C-alpha cells in the first residue's frame, strides 16, 4: 500500500506537507459522539460550535440512551436549536435500532456509507462526509460542501468554482481526505479566529 504523504508530496499539496508534517487520519473511538459533533457544527460559526460542544459534553453523556432520555429544555439550555435536538435524537434512535459501530461499515464503500447515512433525518452530504473522514477514517473523501475547504482552496490555489475544486482534487486520489486536512490547516493559519477542525 502506498504512503499518503509520499504520494501527495508529488502534487500541489506537497508544500503544505513540508510545512505541517504528517497529519494523522484515524477511526473515531465513538462513532455516535463523532456524528453528534458534526451535527453541532452544522451551519454555525466555529466559535459558536466550540462553545455549544463544550457545554453539551460537560452536561451530558454523549450516548444514544442519554441523548434520547434528555429533555429538550435541558438540551436547548446548552445552545442546541430545536432542529439540532431533533437531528441528534434521530441519529440516536438509528444508532440504537441498527446497533451501529464503526465496524458496521467495514464492508461498505464510501458511496454506500453516504447513501446509508443520508437516510437519517439531519444527516446530509456534508455530515456524512465528516463521518467518513473523522468517524471512519476513510482516506479518499473530498468534502467540497465544506465552506472552509472552499475558502481554503480559493485562497491557496485560486480555484473559484466547485467544479474547479473537484478537478484539482482528482490528482489527490486516493488520499483526498489527507489533502483536505492540509487545506484546513492552511486556512486556519491564514484565519486565526477559525478553530483547527483537524484536532476535534
Number of C-alpha atoms within 10 A of each C-alpha: 3 7 8 18 18 11 16 22 15 12 14 15 22 16 14 18 18 11 10 11 11 13 15 10 17 13 17 19 13 14 21 23 19 19 23 25 23 23 24 23 19 17 10 10 11 17 13 12 20 17 12 20 20 11 15 22 13 11 13 14 13 18 17 20 14 13 21 17 10 14 11 15 11 13 19 15 13 18 18 22 14 12 10 19 24 16 19 27 21 18 24 25 17 18 18 12 9 10 9 14 16 17 11 11 15 11 9 12 10 20 13 11 19 20 13 14 21 15 11 18 14 20 23 16 16 19 24 24 27 23 27 28 26 24 24 25 18 22 21 20 22 25 22 20 13 17 11 19 22 21 17 23 25 15 15 14 14 12 18 13 13 13 11 12 19 14 12 15 24 13 16 23 17 18 21 22 26 27 28 26 21 25 23 23 23 20 23 18 13 13 11 9 10 16 19 16 13 15 8 10
